[in-house]
Amino acid sequence: MELKFNRKRNLEERLEFVRLYARWVKSVSNEIWSKQQAEFINSLMQNTKNFKLSPEDYLRMKESVRRIKISLQ
């Protein structure tokens, strides 16, 4: 079974999420919004400790992918 990625549908879903989130941010107080953002950012920062790649390894990997994409053009 082949799964196909529908770029247009994916883009529409992402844009709808952004619109929904923007409406929510506008409808709640800054205190509530900023507290949730802080919790989210803090959890991302905490999770970086579980990430096995060093920043240098990650950048090397991204550069390799970039070179492959360029060579395929």
N, CA, C and O atoms as CSV, one atom per row, in Angstrom:
chain,resi,resn,atom,element,x,y,z
A,1,MET,N,N,0.843,-1.181,0.000
A,1,MET,CA,C,0.000,0.000,0.000
A,1,MET,C,C,0.886,1.242,0.000
A,1,MET,O,O,1.732,1.406,0.879
A,2,GLU,N,N,0.695,2.098,-0.969
A,2,GLU,CA,C,1.492,3.304,-1.085
A,2,GLU,C,C,0.736,4.486,-0.499
A,2,GLU,O,O,-0.429,4.722,-0.819
A,3,LEU,N,N,1.418,5.219,0.360
A,3,LEU,CA,C,0.833,6.423,0.935
A,3,LEU,C,C,1.276,7.606,0.101
A,3,LEU,O,O,2.466,7.773,-0.168
A,4,LYS,N,N,0.343,8.411,-0.302
A,4,LYS,CA,C,0.686,9.586,-1.096
A,4,LYS,C,C,0.550,10.827,-0.235
A,4,LYS,O,O,-0.378,10.958,0.563
A,5,PHE,N,N,1.485,11.720,-0.413
A,5,PHE,CA,C,1.507,12.967,0.337
A,5,PHE,C,C,0.852,14.045,-0.513
A,5,PHE,O,O,1.340,14.370,-1.596
A,6,ASN,N,N,-0.229,14.585,-0.034
A,6,ASN,CA,C,-0.954,15.614,-0.766
A,6,ASN,C,C,-0.480,16.982,-0.260
A,6,ASN,O,O,-0.914,17.459,0.788
A,7,ARG,N,N,0.416,17.593,-1.029
A,7,ARG,CA,C,1.015,18.871,-0.611
A,7,ARG,C,C,-0.017,19.975,-0.440
A,7,ARG,O,O,0.027,20.740,0.524
A,8,LYS,N,N,-0.938,20.046,-1.381
A,8,LYS,CA,C,-1.941,21.113,-1.307
A,8,LYS,C,C,-2.809,20.960,-0.055
A,8,LYS,O,O,-3.059,21.935,0.654
A,9,ARG,N,N,-3.263,19.741,0.212
A,9,ARG,CA,C,-4.088,19.505,1.402
A,9,ARG,C,C,-3.298,19.781,2.678
A,9,ARG,O,O,-3.826,20.355,3.631
A,10,ASN,N,N,-2.032,19.370,2.689
A,10,ASN,CA,C,-1.187,19.611,3.848
A,10,ASN,C,C,-1.038,21.107,4.098
A,10,ASN,O,O,-1.143,21.566,5.235
A,11,LEU,N,N,-0.792,21.869,3.024
A,11,LEU,CA,C,-0.657,23.319,3.156
A,11,LEU,C,C,-1.945,23.930,3.682
A,11,LEU,O,O,-1.911,24.789,4.563
A,12,GLU,N,N,-3.086,23.495,3.146
A,12,GLU,CA,C,-4.373,24.028,3.604
A,12,GLU,C,C,-4.608,23.728,5.076
A,12,GLU,O,O,-5.102,24.579,5.816
A,13,GLU,N,N,-4.255,22.512,5.507
A,13,GLU,CA,C,-4.429,22.147,6.917
A,13,GLU,C,C,-3.527,22.992,7.814
A,13,GLU,O,O,-3.948,23.427,8.885
A,14,ARG,N,N,-2.303,23.221,7.387
A,14,ARG,CA,C,-1.386,24.041,8.175
A,14,ARG,C,C,-1.889,25.476,8.289
A,14,ARG,O,O,-1.873,26.069,9.368
A,15,LEU,N,N,-2.336,26.026,7.158
A,15,LEU,CA,C,-2.856,27.397,7.186
A,15,LEU,C,C,-4.085,27.504,8.067
A,15,LEU,O,O,-4.235,28.481,8.800
A,16,GLU,N,N,-4.963,26.521,8.010
A,16,GLU,CA,C,-6.154,26.534,8.862
A,16,GLU,C,C,-5.762,26.478,10.336
A,16,GLU,O,O,-6.369,27.152,11.168
A,17,PHE,N,N,-4.740,25.670,10.661
A,17,PHE,CA,C,-4.272,25.610,12.051
A,17,PHE,C,C,-3.730,26.968,12.490
A,17,PHE,O,O,-4.022,27.427,13.595
A,18,VAL,N,N,-2.941,27.612,11.626
A,18,VAL,CA,C,-2.379,28.920,11.967
A,18,VAL,C,C,-3.498,29.926,12.192
A,18,VAL,O,O,-3.446,30.710,13.139
A,19,ARG,N,N,-4.503,29.909,11.333
A,19,ARG,CA,C,-5.637,30.831,11.500
A,19,ARG,C,C,-6.380,30.566,12.812
A,19,ARG,O,O,-6.725,31.494,13.545
A,20,LEU,N,N,-6.616,29.289,13.091
A,20,LEU,CA,C,-7.295,28.910,14.332
A,20,LEU,C,C,-6.493,29.369,15.542
A,20,LEU,O,O,-7.050,29.933,16.484
A,21,TYR,N,N,-5.197,29.128,15.518
A,21,TYR,CA,C,-4.341,29.506,16.641
A,21,TYR,C,C,-4.295,31.031,16.788
A,21,TYR,O,O,-4.322,31.549,17.905
A,22,ALA,N,N,-4.225,31.744,15.667
A,22,ALA,CA,C,-4.208,33.213,15.726
A,22,ALA,C,C,-5.497,33.740,16.349
A,22,ALA,O,O,-5.467,34.676,17.148
A,23,ARG,N,N,-6.640,33.133,15.980
A,23,ARG,CA,C,-7.919,33.556,16.585
A,23,ARG,C,C,-7.901,33.303,18.087
A,23,ARG,O,O,-8.388,34.123,18.865
A,24,TRP,N,N,-7.334,32.159,18.498
A,24,TRP,CA,C,-7.283,31.835,19.927
A,24,TRP,C,C,-6.402,32.838,20.658
A,24,TRP,O,O,-6.779,33.339,21.718
A,25,VAL,N,N,-5.229,33.135,20.098
A,25,VAL,CA,C,-4.311,34.078,20.747
A,25,VAL,C,C,-4.978,35.433,20.924
A,25,VAL,O,O,-4.812,36.078,21.958
A,26,LYS,N,N,-5.729,35.865,19.920
A,26,LYS,CA,C,-6.408,37.160,20.000
A,26,LYS,C,C,-7.544,37.158,21.019
A,26,LYS,O,O,-7.928,38.211,21.530
A,27,SER,N,N,-8.084,35.968,21.315
A,27,SER,CA,C,-9.268,35.899,22.176
A,27,SER,C,C,-8.950,35.707,23.659
A,27,SER,O,O,-9.841,35.846,24.497
A,28,VAL,N,N,-7.702,35.391,23.999
A,28,VAL,CA,C,-7.357,35.176,25.408
A,28,VAL,C,C,-6.415,36.273,25.882
A,28,VAL,O,O,-5.818,36.993,25.082
A,29,SER,N,N,-6.299,36.383,27.174
A,29,SER,CA,C,-5.425,37.426,27.739
A,29,SER,C,C,-3.957,37.073,27.482
A,29,SER,O,O,-3.603,35.911,27.284
A,30,ASN,N,N,-3.126,38.101,27.491
A,30,ASN,CA,C,-1.686,37.889,27.288
A,30,ASN,C,C,-1.103,36.979,28.366
A,30,ASN,O,O,-0.186,36.201,28.101
A,31,GLU,N,N,-1.632,37.078,29.566
A,31,GLU,CA,C,-1.126,36.258,30.671
A,31,GLU,C,C,-1.304,34.771,30.374
A,31,GLU,O,O,-0.378,33.984,30.566
A,32,ILE,N,N,-2.478,34.391,29.913
A,32,ILE,CA,C,-2.745,32.988,29.590
A,32,ILE,C,C,-1.902,32.544,28.402
A,32,ILE,O,O,-1.267,31.490,28.442
A,33,TRP,N,N,-1.897,33.354,27.343
A,33,TRP,CA,C,-1.165,33.008,26.133
A,33,TRP,C,C,0.329,32.867,26.404
A,33,TRP,O,O,0.954,31.889,25.991
A,34,SER,N,N,0.896,33.850,27.100
A,34,SER,CA,C,2.340,33.833,27.328
A,34,SER,C,C,2.746,32.696,28.270
A,34,SER,O,O,3.831,32.133,28.127
A,35,LYS,N,N,1.880,32.355,29.233
A,35,LYS,CA,C,2.200,31.242,30.133
A,35,LYS,C,C,2.266,29.929,29.347
A,35,LYS,O,O,3.173,29.125,29.559
A,36,GLN,N,N,1.314,29.715,28.448
A,36,GLN,CA,C,1.330,28.488,27.652
A,36,GLN,C,C,2.531,28.449,26.720
A,36,GLN,O,O,3.137,27.394,26.532
A,37,GLN,N,N,2.881,29.593,26.134
A,37,GLN,CA,C,4.054,29.640,25.260
A,37,GLN,C,C,5.321,29.319,26.039
A,37,GLN,O,O,6.185,28.588,25.555
A,38,ALA,N,N,5.432,29.863,27.241
A,38,ALA,CA,C,6.608,29.605,28.077
A,38,ALA,C,C,6.716,28.131,28.422
A,38,ALA,O,O,7.806,27.559,28.384
A,39,GLU,N,N,5.583,27.507,28.762
A,39,GLU,CA,C,5.593,26.072,29.078
A,39,GLU,C,C,6.024,25.250,27.866
A,39,GLU,O,O,6.800,24.303,27.994
A,40,PHE,N,N,5.520,25.614,26.698
A,40,PHE,CA,C,5.863,24.905,25.472
A,40,PHE,C,C,7.353,25.045,25.147
A,40,PHE,O,O,8.027,24.056,24.858
A,41,ILE,N,N,7.857,26.271,25.198
A,41,ILE,CA,C,9.270,26.513,24.894
A,41,ILE,C,C,10.168,25.825,25.914
A,41,ILE,O,O,11.190,25.244,25.549
A,42,ASN,N,N,9.796,25.884,27.175
A,42,ASN,CA,C,10.586,25.208,28.204
A,42,ASN,C,C,10.623,23.698,27.982
A,42,ASN,O,O,11.657,23.064,28.197
A,43,SER,N,N,9.505,23.121,27.554
A,43,SER,CA,C,9.492,21.676,27.300
A,43,SER,C,C,10.367,21.332,26.105
A,43,SER,O,O,11.022,20.289,26.102
A,44,LEU,N,N,10.390,22.189,25.087
A,44,LEU,CA,C,11.294,21.955,23.952
A,44,LEU,C,C,12.746,22.021,24.398
A,44,LEU,O,O,13.559,21.183,24.009
A,45,MET,N,N,13.068,23.001,25.203
A,45,MET,CA,C,14.445,23.137,25.683
A,45,MET,C,C,14.839,21.948,26.565
A,45,MET,O,O,15.967,21.461,26.484
A,46,GLN,N,N,13.930,21.492,27.387
A,46,GLN,CA,C,14.201,20.338,28.244
A,46,GLN,C,C,14.434,19.085,27.399
A,46,GLN,O,O,15.286,18.257,27.722
A,47,ASN,N,N,13.674,18.959,26.322
A,47,ASN,CA,C,13.771,17.778,25.476
A,47,ASN,C,C,15.071,17.738,24.680
A,47,ASN,O,O,15.473,16.667,24.226
A,48,THR,N,N,15.736,18.869,24.500
A,48,THR,CA,C,16.998,18.851,23.753
A,48,THR,C,C,18.028,17.970,24.438
A,48,THR,O,O,18.964,17.500,23.791
A,49,LYS,N,N,17.877,17.742,25.715
A,49,LYS,CA,C,18.804,16.867,26.438
A,49,LYS,C,C,18.676,15.424,25.959
A,49,LYS,O,O,19.613,14.639,26.107
A,50,ASN,N,N,17.528,15.068,25.388
A,50,ASN,CA,C,17.304,13.713,24.886
A,50,ASN,C,C,17.728,13.552,23.431
A,50,ASN,O,O,17.690,12.444,22.895
A,51,PHE,N,N,18.129,14.635,22.794
A,51,PHE,CA,C,18.482,14.599,21.385
A,51,PHE,C,C,19.912,14.109,21.261
A,51,PHE,O,O,20.825,14.706,21.832
A,52,LYS,N,N,20.118,13.023,20.518
A,52,LYS,CA,C,21.418,12.359,20.468
A,52,LYS,C,C,22.451,13.075,19.597
A,52,LYS,O,O,23.651,12.874,19.783
A,53,LEU,N,N,22.013,13.896,18.661
A,53,LEU,CA,C,22.962,14.581,17.788
A,53,LEU,C,C,23.485,15.853,18.442
A,53,LEU,O,O,22.748,16.587,19.100
A,54,SER,N,N,24.770,16.088,18.245
A,54,SER,CA,C,25.319,17.365,18.690
A,54,SER,C,C,24.903,18.426,17.672
A,54,SER,O,O,24.524,18.089,16.550
A,55,PRO,N,N,24.970,19.685,18.044
A,55,PRO,CA,C,24.639,20.731,17.064
A,55,PRO,C,C,25.519,20.640,15.813
A,55,PRO,O,O,25.045,20.877,14.702
A,56,GLU,N,N,26.782,20.302,15.990
A,56,GLU,CA,C,27.696,20.186,14.849
A,56,GLU,C,C,27.294,19.038,13.938
A,56,GLU,O,O,27.312,19.181,12.716
A,57,ASP,N,N,26.925,17.886,14.529
A,57,ASP,CA,C,26.475,16.733,13.733
A,57,ASP,C,C,25.213,17.064,12.958
A,57,ASP,O,O,25.072,16.685,11.796
A,58,TYR,N,N,24.298,17.771,13.602
A,58,TYR,CA,C,23.053,18.149,12.947
A,58,TYR,C,C,23.329,19.047,11.739
A,58,TYR,O,O,22.777,18.835,10.660
A,59,LEU,N,N,24.190,20.053,11.932
A,59,LEU,CA,C,24.508,20.960,10.825
A,59,LEU,C,C,25.210,20.229,9.682
A,59,LEU,O,O,24.960,20.518,8.512
A,60,ARG,N,N,26.084,19.287,10.018
A,60,ARG,CA,C,26.749,18.481,8.994
A,60,ARG,C,C,25.732,17.660,8.206
A,60,ARG,O,O,25.821,17.555,6.983
A,61,MET,N,N,24.768,17.081,8.913
A,61,MET,CA,C,23.726,16.290,8.270
A,61,MET,C,C,22.882,17.169,7.339
A,61,MET,O,O,22.585,16.769,6.214
A,62,LYS,N,N,22.501,18.345,7.795
A,62,LYS,CA,C,21.707,19.250,6.969
A,62,LYS,C,C,22.482,19.676,5.722
A,62,LYS,O,O,21.903,19.779,4.641
A,63,GLU,N,N,23.767,19.919,5.862
A,63,GLU,CA,C,24.594,20.311,4.716
A,63,GLU,C,C,24.672,19.167,3.705
A,63,GLU,O,O,24.638,19.407,2.499
A,64,SER,N,N,24.774,17.944,4.179
A,64,SER,CA,C,24.809,16.784,3.280
A,64,SER,C,C,23.511,16.677,2.486
A,64,SER,O,O,23.539,16.430,1.280
A,65,VAL,N,N,22.384,16.860,3.150
A,65,VAL,CA,C,21.085,16.803,2.478
A,65,VAL,C,C,20.984,17.916,1.444
A,65,VAL,O,O,20.483,17.695,0.341
A,66,ARG,N,N,21.451,19.100,1.789
A,66,ARG,CA,C,21.423,20.230,0.860
A,66,ARG,C,C,22.243,19.921,-0.395
A,66,ARG,O,O,21.805,20.209,-1.509
A,67,ARG,N,N,23.423,19.338,-0.219
A,67,ARG,CA,C,24.269,18.999,-1.369
A,67,ARG,C,C,23.608,17.951,-2.264
A,67,ARG,O,O,23.686,18.026,-3.490
A,68,ILE,N,N,22.963,16.981,-1.635
A,68,ILE,CA,C,22.280,15.946,-2.424
A,68,ILE,C,C,21.157,16.574,-3.241
A,68,ILE,O,O,20.998,16.258,-4.420
A,69,LYS,N,N,20.384,17.454,-2.629
A,69,LYS,CA,C,19.288,18.110,-3.346
A,69,LYS,C,C,19.815,18.917,-4.528
A,69,LYS,O,O,19.227,18.899,-5.609
A,70,ILE,N,N,20.919,19.621,-4.322
A,70,ILE,CA,C,21.507,20.426,-5.392
A,70,ILE,C,C,21.988,19.517,-6.522
A,70,ILE,O,O,21.795,19.838,-7.695
A,71,SER,N,N,22.602,18.406,-6.191
A,71,SER,CA,C,23.118,17.508,-7.232
A,71,SER,C,C,22.000,16.833,-8.014
A,71,SER,O,O,22.220,16.415,-9.151
A,72,LEU,N,N,20.817,16.715,-7.441
A,72,LEU,CA,C,19.703,16.083,-8.126
A,72,LEU,C,C,18.961,17.036,-9.055
A,72,LEU,O,O,18.129,16.603,-9.853
A,73,GLN,N,N,19.250,18.303,-8.960
A,73,GLN,CA,C,18.542,19.296,-9.796
A,73,GLN,C,C,19.022,19.280,-11.220
A,73,GLN,O,O,18.531,20.050,-12.046
